[in-house]
């Protein structure tokens, strides 16, 4: 999942919606900066 970086929009964009449009842009407002949503799981790595 991705979400739009425009302050007023912030809509979620699915990868299927990105494939339908030419180029990478928000399917709602047309803004070209998208952020990838991070998973809710936190990875913990033991340091030596």
Secondary structure by P-SEA (a helix, b strand, c coil): cbbbccccccccccaaaaaaccccccccccccbbbbbbccbbbbbbcc
